[in-house]
Structures are given as C-alpha cells and as structure tokens.
C-alpha cells in the first residue's frame, strides 16, 4: 500500500521504516527540513537499535519529504495517512496542538478532494480524542463526514531500545476504526503480520494503550513502596522477598516439562529509582487528569504518580543514610538515558538525581554511552555536572559510583575491584549484586 507517515519521532520513524521493510511504499513527512535531509541521506536523527540499518536496507520503499504549504497536497495521493506527531504533557494534559494542526490540514485537503483516504492516528491520545475532537475538526474544516473519509486509531506498543523488534515481531496489533473501509485498510497494512489482531472502535484502542502503560507503571510504584517499607522495618532481605513472590505460578508459570517460565513482566516487579521516559510519566498523568475531568475517583493512579515522583528523593535519602559527610564526596553517576539502549533522556530519573545531588557533593560527574549530548541540552545550568567520556579512567578519582541506568557496559565495574577499594557503589537498578563486590561497600534500594 501507499502510506504517508506524519512525524519522524521515535514512533513515526520506526513505524515508517518497519512498514517499508514489509514492501509498503512509505513516505514520511516532517516539518523539520534538516531532519528530512538527514534521513534522506540514510542517517537517523535519533538512536534506536537496528533502525538505521533497516532504513538503509529498505531505502527503495521509503522516502522523506518536508511538510509545508507546498507539499501537503501530496498527502491526498496516498491510501492511508498515519498520524504520529507528538502529544507531550502540558499542564498535566496531553498537548493536542500538533493533532489539531494535522486535523485542520486534513480537513482543508479533504474539502477539495473527491478521493477517499483513511486517516489513522498512531499518536497516544486519551480515549475519545479520535472519534470526537479529531473527527469534529476534520468534519468542520471539510464539510464532509466520516464515510467520505476514513478514520482509525492504531496504538503503538513500542519499547524504546527495542522498538524495531517490537514493531516487526509484535505480541498483538490493535486495529481501531470508525468506518468499515478504514478497517479494511488497516487489515491490508498489517497483512504481513500473523500475530493476534484486535478489531475495536477507536476509543477502545486509545484506552488499551493507557491501561497497558498504567498497569506496568503501577507494578513499578507498588514494588518501590513495599521496598521502602521493608527498609524502614529493617532486617528484611527484600531480594529474597521478591524472589519468593516471583516463584508464584501466577507470575512464573510452569512449562510442559515442569520448569519455570520467566515472563518479561517480572522486570517490572523489582525495586528501583522509578519510571521515566517519554511515555509512562505523561500517559499516567494524562489518564489521571481525564479521570478528574470526568469526576471519576482515581486513587490508584494518583498514588502511582505520587510514589514515582518521590522515589528520586528516596534514593538520595538512602545515600545520605549510608554516607556521612556527603558534601566531601566525589560522585560519578553512570547512565543518563531513562533506560538502556536509547538516547532518550525525557523524564529520566538519572537527571533528577543529578539535580538533587548538585551542590550537595564535592564534585559531580556523569557518563552515558550515547545520551550525554541530550542530557546536556536538558540539564543546561540546572546542575553543576562534569560529563566524562571515559568512566573507567574516572573511577580512581571519585568516592561514590551511582549506577542510574543499567547499561550492560557498566557490568564491567566488577573488573575494577582494586580501584574501587574504599569507595561506595550505589546500584539503584540492581544491575549487579553483593557477590560482585565482596570487599567493597555496595548499596542497593532493596
């Protein structure tokens, strides 16, 4: 099929490239001409594992165009338009300004065209956005109704760092639609995939995305709260507590041979420094605000948010309780992205820790394999931080190492026991364990 993708962020670019790899003819549009030029040269402006290689191998099926007054008319030449523009959080709500701009543009184009085209929202929006807000703007601008044009909602379930794999090998695909023709279009788009496909109306598709993220965030905040409680009770091995919880067959079922199966959801059932990134914080906040707008009590969602927002301060308190005279300590923070295998630092707990530590320690250094440029932009002058390119050489000149993001390369800390003698390793992500540092002060959040 001939598909247009509006937006080349993490969702739009990954979606466009992966659809092109399945022999669809894809054109990605973006208002940033510099980004468009870079992508046409085969260079990605964001880091995502395997994305650039797939872009190069699929270049015969994908192209990139600037989106402006001159090029927008080209959109009516496609079979489907996938809307993947940003919906950042503003005042605890999803900012729909880019969604509105797209709706008004599509309304203008549809008004002067007799051609049927399906507009499929992939951006994360609260339930009811596609079939009311988005639809009403298009209908108002065009003077036409759904049926004259198509309307769908196709939520993404992509994890940054493994987004290409998630798109190419999904556990399910949700086909949200408001008209039968759009459902047929969605079926054709995803015909190369054989996974489970759910066909629902658009607001059910929108709700699915939020419930999915909110439940995972709830697991994270719940375990952090229990861990914080256990720490105050004292003399509790919370690692063993959670090991026992995990062994429940409802979390880790048995396979046909009687062996335990470890599902990936277990990764959300361990204490840490909280969730971050471009999705969880804004999505949980948006659904909480929607609940308040509708007059629906949202005690659980509110608690999830509150626990997560306070967790970075809990981390600093743990450090202060373990380390006397913190103001005389030289600290190195390892990891700046909100999770490994991405350069995304949006809502990163690591940056929050840096801000809390700034001015509270003698020196503050930080490292990340790929996210330092983005971290520098976000932090600005909010924290007095020295960014280091070689963290291993820095170990001899610091007193405390904080593992803030569990990049695999930081496992190499185990090889520096001699250098770390007399120092402290604070592992906020449980990347390592006590046995790796038998003669070194090793702290976790457990």
Buried (B, 14 or more C-beta within 10 A) or exposed (E): BEBBBBBBBBBBBBBBBBBBBBEBBBBBBBBBEEBBEBBBEEEBBBBBBBBBEBBEEBEEBBBBBBBEEEEBEBBBEBBBBBBBBBBEBEEEBBBBEBBBBBBBBBBBBBEEBEEBBBBBBBBBBBBBBBBEBBBEBBBEBBEBEBEBBBBBBBBBBBBBBBBBBBBBEBEEBBBBBBBEBBBBBBBEBBEEBEEEBEBBBBBBBBBBBBEBBBEBBBBBBBBBBBBBEBBEEEEBEBBEBBEEBBEEEEBBEEEEEEEEEEEEEBEBBBBBBBBBBBBBBBBBBBBBBBBBEEEEEBEEBBBBBEBBBBBBEBBBBBBEEEBEEBEEBBBBBBBBBBBBBBBBBBBBBBBBBBBBBBEBBEBBBBBBBBBBEBBBEBBEEEBBBEBBEEBBEBBEEBBBBBBBBBBEEBEEBBEBBEBBEEBBBBBBBBBBEEEBBEEBBBBBBB
